Amino acid sequence: MRAVPRSWLFVPGDSEKKLLKTPETGAHALIIDLEDAVALSAKPTARRMTRDWLEAHKLQITMRKQARWVRINAVDTGMWQEDLAAVMAGAPEGIMLPKAEGPDQIRQVAAEIYELEQRHGIPNGQTRLLPLVSETPRAALTISAYMDASMPRLAGLTWGAEDLSAELGASRKRDSEGQWTDPFRFVRAQTLLVAHARGVWPIDTLYADFRDEDGTRRAAEAARADGFAGMLAVHPSQVPLINEAFTPTEEELGAARAIVDTFAANPGVGALQLNGRMLDQPHLKQAKAVLGID
């Protein structure tokens, strides 16, 4: 599996100023947005600007190891095909599909991407898909269907709370202690579990109040602690906080190396002791994940 981008920054596709600043943000993945951040009247302009940006900055972004993604409009808007037709010439690494309502929509979009890959000389299967799986009640109830369906382009799963809150008519998303309320906790847990069961990237949702640095930090730390591989960002100021939260500390790296080295020195042993602690294969697997090795 490809390296997981830890920070995913949304950038409006119709803002030349923000597009030009993207390489300096430090985000591991840039999501050029053609959906919520762009007014209906500005969609054609955003498509053109996004295509031009993808083509003009391809080498620069590659050298900085920033993945280039595009969030297209939802299938039920009827605009997604125009979005793809415009941006695929720039060979983005992936497409984010909002308001995804199950594997059938993923396959529908994947078929269109295949045709455009052929047209633009892009290797078959190179363009990945990351669906937002929670933005309507119907979408939220299809998350488990992603576990076994055939979707070779599927890179990961992520979710969003803002659109779902509006669909539900909810007046809150978090309780008085700052914890997700039940509908959002359910969606988040399903996204995490299904992504791991499927073997794809689990990406946590954004923290909406970008001015609240402590809140963003806590959310990112909680995401990593719960098992997410990365997190969405709505503002560049959130990127370093997310990157820091998802970067193992020297203490964590040292502990992981000790576990891996101890098992390597005792081949064929299923369980052993290290500093008075019993370790078995799940501990070894987790240590290897911290070190980024198989």
SVG drawing of the C-alpha trace seen along z (x, -y; Angstrom):
<svg xmlns="http://www.w3.org/2000/svg" viewBox="-34 -35 53 56">
<polyline fill="none" stroke="black" stroke-width="0.4" points="0.0,0.0 1.2,-3.5 2.4,-5.7 -0.6,-7.3 -0.9,-11.1 -1.4,-12.2 -2.7,-15.7 -5.3,-16.4 -5.9,-20.1 -8.9,-21.4 -8.1,-24.2 -10.9,-26.1 -10.4,-25.4 -11.4,-28.9 -8.9,-30.8 -5.7,-31.5 -4.1,-33.0 -4.8,-29.9 -3.8,-27.5 -0.4,-29.2 0.3,-28.9 -0.4,-25.2 3.1,-23.9 4.2,-25.9 1.5,-24.5 3.3,-21.3 0.1,-19.2 0.8,-15.7 -2.2,-15.7 -3.9,-18.7 -7.6,-18.3 -8.5,-20.9 -12.2,-21.5 -14.8,-21.8 -17.7,-21.1 -18.7,-23.0 -16.0,-25.7 -17.1,-26.8 -20.3,-28.6 -22.4,-27.2 -21.6,-30.1 -17.9,-29.6 -17.8,-25.9 -16.5,-26.3 -13.8,-28.7 -12.8,-26.3 -12.5,-23.4 -10.2,-25.3 -8.1,-26.7 -7.8,-23.3 -6.8,-21.6 -4.2,-24.3 -2.8,-24.1 -2.5,-20.3 -0.6,-20.5 1.6,-23.5 2.6,-22.2 2.9,-18.5 6.7,-18.3 6.9,-20.8 4.4,-19.0 5.9,-15.6 9.3,-16.8 7.7,-18.0 6.0,-14.6 2.5,-16.2 -0.3,-14.1 -2.7,-16.0 -6.3,-15.1 -9.5,-16.7 -12.9,-16.7 -15.5,-16.6 -19.2,-17.2 -21.6,-14.5 -23.0,-12.0 -26.6,-13.2 -25.7,-16.8 -25.0,-15.8 -21.8,-17.8 -19.3,-15.2 -18.6,-14.1 -17.8,-17.6 -15.5,-17.9 -13.6,-14.7 -13.5,-15.6 -11.8,-18.9 -9.3,-17.7 -8.2,-14.3 -5.8,-15.9 -3.8,-17.0 -3.4,-13.4 -4.4,-13.9 -3.3,-11.1 -6.9,-10.7 -10.5,-11.8 -12.5,-12.5 -16.2,-11.7 -18.5,-13.5 -21.9,-12.2 -21.0,-8.8 -23.9,-6.4 -22.3,-3.0 -20.1,-0.9 -22.3,-1.3 -21.5,-5.0 -17.8,-4.3 -17.9,-1.8 -19.8,-4.3 -17.2,-7.0 -14.4,-4.5 -15.7,-3.5 -15.6,-7.1 -12.1,-7.6 -11.0,-4.5 -12.2,-6.0 -10.4,-9.3 -7.2,-7.6 -7.2,-5.9 -7.8,-9.2 -5.0,-11.0 -2.4,-8.3 -2.6,-7.7 -1.7,-4.2 -4.8,-2.2 -5.7,-2.2 -3.3,-5.0 -6.1,-7.3 -7.4,-6.4 -10.8,-7.1 -11.5,-8.4 -15.2,-8.6 -16.8,-10.7 -19.1,-8.1 -21.4,-9.8 -22.8,-13.1 -26.4,-11.9 -28.3,-9.4 -28.5,-6.9 -24.7,-7.2 -24.1,-6.6 -26.1,-3.4 -24.1,-2.0 -20.6,-2.2 -20.5,1.6 -21.1,2.3 -17.6,1.0 -16.0,3.9 -16.3,6.6 -17.4,4.9 -15.0,5.0 -13.4,1.5 -9.8,1.7 -9.4,-2.1 -10.5,-2.5 -7.7,-4.2 -9.5,-4.8 -12.6,-6.0 -13.3,-9.3 -16.3,-11.0 -17.8,-14.4 -20.1,-15.8 -21.2,-19.2 -23.5,-17.9 -24.9,-15.1 -25.8,-17.5 -27.7,-19.6 -29.5,-16.6 -30.5,-15.5 -31.6,-18.9 -29.2,-18.5 -28.6,-21.5 -25.3,-20.0 -22.6,-17.6 -20.7,-17.4 -21.9,-17.3 -21.1,-19.6 -17.8,-17.8 -16.7,-18.2 -17.4,-14.5 -19.3,-13.5 -22.9,-12.8 -24.3,-9.3 -25.0,-9.7 -21.6,-11.1 -19.8,-8.7 -21.6,-5.8 -20.4,-7.1 -16.9,-7.7 -16.5,-4.2 -18.0,-2.6 -15.6,-4.4 -12.6,-3.4 -13.6,0.2 -14.6,0.8 -11.4,-0.9 -9.2,1.4 -11.3,4.4 -10.9,3.5 -7.2,2.7 -7.5,-0.9 -6.7,-4.3 -9.0,-5.4 -9.0,-9.3 -10.7,-11.2 -12.9,-14.2 -11.8,-17.8 -12.1,-20.0 -14.3,-22.8 -13.1,-25.7 -9.6,-26.2 -9.0,-29.2 -9.1,-26.8 -5.6,-25.4 -6.0,-23.4 -9.2,-21.8 -7.5,-20.9 -4.6,-19.4 -6.8,-17.4 -8.9,-16.1 -5.8,-15.1 -4.3,-13.3 -7.5,-11.5 -7.7,-10.5 -4.3,-8.9 -4.9,-7.3 -8.1,-5.7 -6.4,-4.2 -7.0,-6.7 -4.1,-7.1 -4.7,-10.8 -7.1,-13.7 -8.7,-16.3 -7.9,-20.0 -10.0,-23.1 -7.2,-25.7 -3.4,-25.7 -2.9,-26.6 -4.2,-23.1 -1.7,-21.3 1.4,-21.4 -0.8,-20.4 -2.1,-17.4 1.4,-16.5 2.8,-16.7 0.0,-14.6 0.5,-11.8 4.3,-11.7 5.6,-9.1 7.7,-10.6 11.3,-9.5 10.1,-7.6 7.4,-5.7 10.0,-5.0 12.5,-3.6 9.9,-1.4 8.8,-0.1 12.4,0.7 12.9,2.6 9.9,4.8 10.9,5.5 14.5,6.2 13.4,8.5 11.2,10.6 14.0,10.6 16.4,12.0 13.9,14.8 12.7,16.2 9.7,18.6 8.6,17.3 5.0,16.3 5.1,14.4 8.0,13.1 8.8,10.7 10.4,7.3 11.1,5.1 8.5,7.0 5.9,6.7 4.3,9.7 4.4,9.2 2.8,11.2 2.1,10.8 -0.4,7.9 2.3,5.9 4.8,6.7 2.3,5.7 1.6,2.4 5.4,1.7 6.0,2.3 3.2,-0.1 4.8,-2.8 8.1,-2.3 6.4,-2.1 7.7,1.4 5.9,4.5"/>
</svg>
